[in-house]
Amino acid sequence: MIWAIVGLLAIVVLADVLIQWHAVRVVLALIENSPPFRIESLPPDPDAEPFSTRTVDGVTLRGCLYRHSEQTPRGLIVFCPEFASNHRSAMLYCSALSRAGFHVLTFDFRNHGDSDSMPGYEPLHWLTHYEIIDLNTVINHVYSQPDLTELPLGLFGISRGGSAALYVAAQRQEVLRIATEGAFDTELLMMAHAQQFVSIAAPEVLAKLFPKWHIKLTIKFARWISQRRRHCRYAMLERVLPQLAGKPALVIAGLRDTYVLPGVAREITRLIGQPDALWAVAKAKHNLARSVNPDEYDRRLVEFFLGLEPPFDEPSKFSATQPSHGHRTKPK
C-alpha cells in the first residue's frame, strides 16, 4: 500500500513537472514575441535643440529639447517614448504642453532612434534595468544645464516609457508629477495575459483548478530564462509603486486596449493609492487615447502639469542607478 501511494505521488509530481515545463515554454514564447504596435513619429524639427549624454555603462543617448521661448517656462517635462518609437514622437502627445508654456525634453532609449545600440542587448516591450539607467541619465543631464535645473520637473511616458517614468519617479523625489498612457507593470501584465490564456486554452472547470501561485511560478521561471537569454533584468514596477503614494499621477488607459488590459491600469492606481488618477478612455486602443479625444486629452494633460510647484530647497534623493550631478533649488 505504501509503495502504491509513493508511486502515485511520483506520477503526479512527474506529470506536474512536465506540464510546468510545457507551460514555461509557452509563456516564454509569449514573453519574447512583441505585439504589432502601431508606431508613429514626426520629421525632425529644425527648432528643436539636440543634446546627447552618456550613461554610466558607456552608451550615448541622444534627443532634443523643445523650448517655450515666449515666456518664463512653467516647468520641464521629460517625455519617454514607447518601445520601438523615437524622440520625434514627442509632439504627437506633448504639443499642448509646449503651447501651454512648458519646456519638453525627449530622448531615445538605447538601441532606439539616434541613441547608441548596445551590443548583446535586444530590447523588447518589457521594461528592464537598462531603460531605468537611461532615464536616470537624462534627468542627471538636466542637472548639468543651469537654465533647466531650477525648473520644476515632471515625467510623461507612453507604454514602456510610462513604466520607466513611474519607476524612476518612485526613486527620485525631485520628480514632482508623473503622467502615463498605456503604462504597465511586467508582473501584473504577464499574470493578466497568462490567466487570459489559461481561460481560453483550457476548459472552464480545468482552468479553475490552476492555482494562482502555480501560474506565478511558471511566469517566474519563464522570466528568469528570458533574462538569461537577453542579458538583462526585467524591472518589477509593482514593488516600487507604493513609494509613489502622495506624488500626483495621471494614468491614462484605453478601454479597448487588448494589450495592456484596463485592469492593469486600475491595479497601478490602487498600488500608488490614487484610484482617482485613472482616466479610462472609451473606444481607445493601446496608446491611442489622444486620437479618440484630442481636446479632452490635451486639456487633462495641461491641467495636470499646471499643478507643478517649485521643489523645496533640499538635497535630491540618491538614484539607485546613478548619482545626481547636482541639486534642484527653489526658483527665486
C-alpha positions in Angstrom: 0.0 0.0 0.0 2.8 2.4 0.9 4.6 1.7 -2.3 1.4 2.3 -4.3 0.9 5.7 -2.6 4.6 6.6 -3.3 4.2 5.5 -6.9 1.0 7.5 -7.3 2.7 10.6 -5.8 5.7 10.2 -8.1 3.4 10.0 -11.2 1.6 13.1 -10.0 4.9 15.0 -9.4 6.2 13.9 -12.8 3.0 15.0 -14.6 3.2 18.4 -12.8 6.8 18.9 -13.9 6.0 18.0 -17.5 3.0 20.3 -17.5 5.1 23.0 -15.8 7.9 22.7 -18.4 5.4 22.9 -21.3 3.7 25.9 -19.7 7.1 27.6 -19.2 7.9 27.1 -22.9 4.5 28.6 -23.9 4.9 31.6 -21.6 8.5 32.2 -22.7 7.3 32.4 -26.3 4.6 34.9 -25.3 7.2 37.0 -23.4 9.7 37.2 -26.2 7.2 38.0 -29.0 6.5 41.7 -29.3 2.9 42.6 -30.3 2.5 44.5 -33.6 2.3 48.0 -32.2 1.2 51.0 -34.3 4.2 53.4 -34.1 4.0 57.0 -35.4 6.7 59.7 -35.5 7.3 63.1 -37.0 10.0 64.6 -39.2 12.9 66.3 -37.4 12.1 69.7 -36.1 14.7 72.3 -37.0 13.8 74.5 -34.0 14.4 71.6 -31.5 17.8 71.8 -29.7 19.7 68.5 -30.0 21.5 67.1 -26.9 23.5 64.0 -26.0 24.5 62.4 -22.7 26.4 59.3 -21.7 25.3 56.6 -19.3 27.5 55.0 -16.6 27.8 51.9 -18.8 29.1 53.9 -21.8 26.0 54.3 -24.0 25.4 57.6 -25.7 21.8 58.8 -25.6 20.5 61.4 -27.9 17.4 63.6 -28.0 16.2 67.1 -28.2 14.7 70.0 -26.2 11.6 71.9 -27.3 11.9 75.3 -25.7 8.9 77.5 -25.0 10.6 80.9 -25.5 7.7 83.4 -25.3 7.6 83.5 -21.6 9.3 82.1 -18.5 8.6 78.3 -18.7 6.2 76.8 -16.3 8.3 73.7 -15.9 10.2 71.0 -17.6 8.5 67.8 -18.9 10.8 64.8 -19.7 9.0 62.7 -22.3 9.7 59.0 -22.5 8.7 57.3 -25.9 7.2 53.9 -26.2 9.0 50.8 -27.3 10.2 50.9 -31.0 9.5 54.6 -31.2 11.8 57.6 -31.1 12.1 61.1 -29.6 10.4 62.7 -32.6 7.1 61.2 -31.5 7.0 63.6 -28.5 5.0 66.3 -30.2 2.3 63.8 -31.1 1.5 63.8 -27.4 3.1 66.9 -25.9 2.2 69.7 -28.3 -0.4 71.1 -25.9 2.2 71.2 -23.1 4.6 73.1 -25.3 1.9 75.7 -26.2 0.9 76.0 -22.5 4.4 77.2 -21.6 6.4 74.0 -20.7 9.8 73.0 -22.0 9.7 69.5 -23.3 12.9 67.4 -23.3 12.7 64.0 -25.0 15.3 61.3 -25.9 15.8 57.9 -27.4 16.3 54.9 -25.1 19.4 52.8 -26.0 19.0 50.7 -29.2 16.4 53.1 -30.4 16.4 56.1 -32.8 19.5 58.2 -32.7 20.9 56.7 -29.5 23.7 54.2 -29.5 23.0 50.5 -29.7 24.5 48.3 -27.0 25.9 45.0 -28.4 24.3 41.9 -27.0 21.1 43.6 -25.9 17.9 43.1 -27.9 15.2 45.2 -26.3 11.6 44.1 -26.0 8.5 45.9 -24.9 9.2 44.9 -21.3 10.9 47.4 -19.0 14.5 46.5 -18.0 17.1 48.0 -15.8 18.7 49.4 -18.9 15.8 51.8 -19.5 15.9 52.8 -15.8 19.6 53.7 -16.2 18.8 55.7 -19.4 16.1 57.8 -17.8 18.1 58.5 -14.7 21.0 59.6 -17.0 18.7 62.0 -18.9 17.5 63.5 -15.6 21.1 63.9 -14.5 21.8 65.7 -17.8 19.1 68.2 -16.8 21.0 68.9 -13.6 24.0 69.8 -15.7 22.1 72.6 -17.5 22.0 75.8 -15.5 18.9 77.1 -17.3 16.9 73.8 -16.7 18.0 72.7 -13.3 15.7 75.1 -11.4 12.6 74.3 -13.3 10.0 72.0 -11.6 10.2 68.6 -13.2 7.5 66.3 -14.5 7.7 63.0 -16.4 5.4 61.9 -19.1 5.7 58.4 -20.7 4.0 56.2 -23.2 3.6 52.4 -22.7 7.1 51.1 -21.7 8.3 54.7 -21.5 5.4 55.3 -19.0 6.5 52.3 -17.0 10.1 53.8 -16.8 8.6 57.1 -15.8 6.7 55.6 -12.9 9.7 53.5 -11.7 12.2 56.4 -11.8 9.6 58.8 -10.2 9.4 56.4 -7.3 13.2 56.6 -6.9 13.7 60.4 -7.2 11.9 62.9 -5.1 12.7 65.8 -7.4 10.2 64.3 -9.9 7.1 66.1 -8.8 4.4 64.8 -11.1 4.0 61.8 -13.5 1.6 61.2 -16.4 1.5 58.0 -18.4 -0.5 56.4 -21.1 -0.5 52.6 -21.6 1.9 52.0 -18.8 2.2 48.6 -17.2 4.0 46.5 -14.6 5.8 43.5 -16.1 4.5 41.0 -13.5 0.9 42.4 -13.5 0.7 42.2 -17.3 2.3 38.8 -17.6 -0.1 37.5 -15.0 -3.1 39.1 -16.7 -2.2 37.6 -20.1 -1.4 34.2 -18.5 -4.8 33.9 -16.8 -6.5 35.0 -20.0 -4.5 32.3 -21.9 -5.4 29.6 -19.4 -9.1 30.5 -19.6 -9.0 30.2 -23.4 -6.8 27.2 -23.7 -8.4 25.0 -21.0 -12.0 24.1 -20.3 -13.5 26.3 -17.6 -13.6 23.5 -15.0 -9.9 22.7 -15.6 -8.9 26.4 -15.7 -10.3 26.9 -12.2 -8.1 24.1 -10.9 -4.9 26.1 -11.7 -3.9 27.9 -8.5 -2.7 31.5 -8.8 0.6 30.6 -7.2 1.2 27.9 -9.8 0.7 30.4 -12.6 3.0 32.9 -10.9 5.7 30.2 -10.5 5.5 29.4 -14.2 5.8 33.1 -15.2 8.8 33.5 -12.8 10.7 30.6 -14.4 10.0 31.8 -17.9 11.0 35.4 -17.0 14.3 34.1 -15.5 15.1 32.1 -18.7 14.3 35.2 -20.8 16.6 37.4 -18.7 19.4 35.0 -19.1 19.0 34.8 -22.8 18.7 38.5 -23.3 21.4 39.6 -20.8 19.1 42.0 -18.9 16.9 42.2 -15.7 13.2 42.9 -16.1 12.2 45.8 -13.8 9.4 44.8 -11.4 7.4 48.1 -11.2 4.9 46.7 -8.8 7.5 46.6 -6.0 8.2 50.3 -6.1 4.7 51.7 -6.9 3.7 52.1 -3.2 6.6 54.7 -3.0 4.5 57.0 -5.2 1.9 57.5 -2.6 1.3 61.2 -2.3 3.0 62.1 -5.5 0.4 63.2 -8.1 -0.1 60.9 -11.1 -2.3 60.8 -14.2 -2.7 57.3 -15.5 -4.4 57.1 -19.0 -5.7 53.8 -20.2 -7.8 52.8 -23.3 -10.9 50.6 -22.6 -10.3 48.9 -25.9 -6.7 48.2 -25.2 -6.2 44.4 -25.8 -2.5 44.5 -24.8 -2.4 46.5 -21.6 -5.7 45.4 -20.2 -7.7 48.1 -18.3 -7.4 46.1 -15.1 -3.7 46.5 -15.1 -4.0 50.3 -15.1 -6.6 50.1 -12.2 -4.2 48.0 -10.2 -1.4 50.5 -10.8 -3.6 53.3 -9.4 -4.6 51.1 -6.5 -0.9 50.4 -5.6 0.0 54.1 -5.7 -3.0 54.8 -3.5 -4.6 57.1 -6.1 -7.7 55.3 -7.7 -8.9 58.7 -9.0 -5.7 59.1 -11.0 -7.1 56.8 -13.7 -8.6 58.2 -16.8 -10.1 55.3 -18.8 -10.9 56.4 -22.3 -13.8 54.7 -24.0 -13.1 53.3 -27.5 -9.3 53.9 -27.2 -6.9 51.2 -28.1 -3.3 50.9 -26.9 -1.6 54.4 -26.8 -4.4 55.9 -29.0 -6.4 57.9 -26.4 -5.4 61.2 -28.0 -6.6 60.2 -31.4 -10.0 59.4 -29.9 -10.5 62.6 -27.9 -7.7 65.1 -28.6 -9.3 68.1 -26.9 -10.0 66.3 -23.7 -6.6 64.6 -23.8 -4.8 68.0 -24.1 -7.0 69.7 -21.5 -6.4 67.0 -18.9 -2.7 66.8 -19.5 -2.1 70.6 -19.3 -4.3 71.0 -16.2 -2.4 68.1 -14.5 1.0 69.6 -15.1 -0.1 73.1 -14.3 -0.1 71.7 -10.7 3.7 71.6 -10.8 5.1 73.6 -7.9 8.7 74.6 -7.3 10.6 72.0 -5.3 11.9 72.6 -1.8 15.5 73.6 -1.3 16.8 70.3 -0.1 19.2 67.6 -1.4 17.8 65.2 -4.0 17.3 61.5 -3.2 20.2 59.4 -4.3 19.4 57.5 -7.5 19.7 53.7 -7.3 21.4 53.5 -10.7 23.4 56.7 -11.0 24.3 59.6 -8.7 22.9 63.1 -9.3 25.2 65.8 -10.7 23.5 68.5 -8.6 20.5 69.5 -6.6 17.4 71.4 -7.6 16.8 74.6 -5.8 13.7 76.6 -5.4 13.5 79.3 -8.1 13.9 82.9 -6.8 
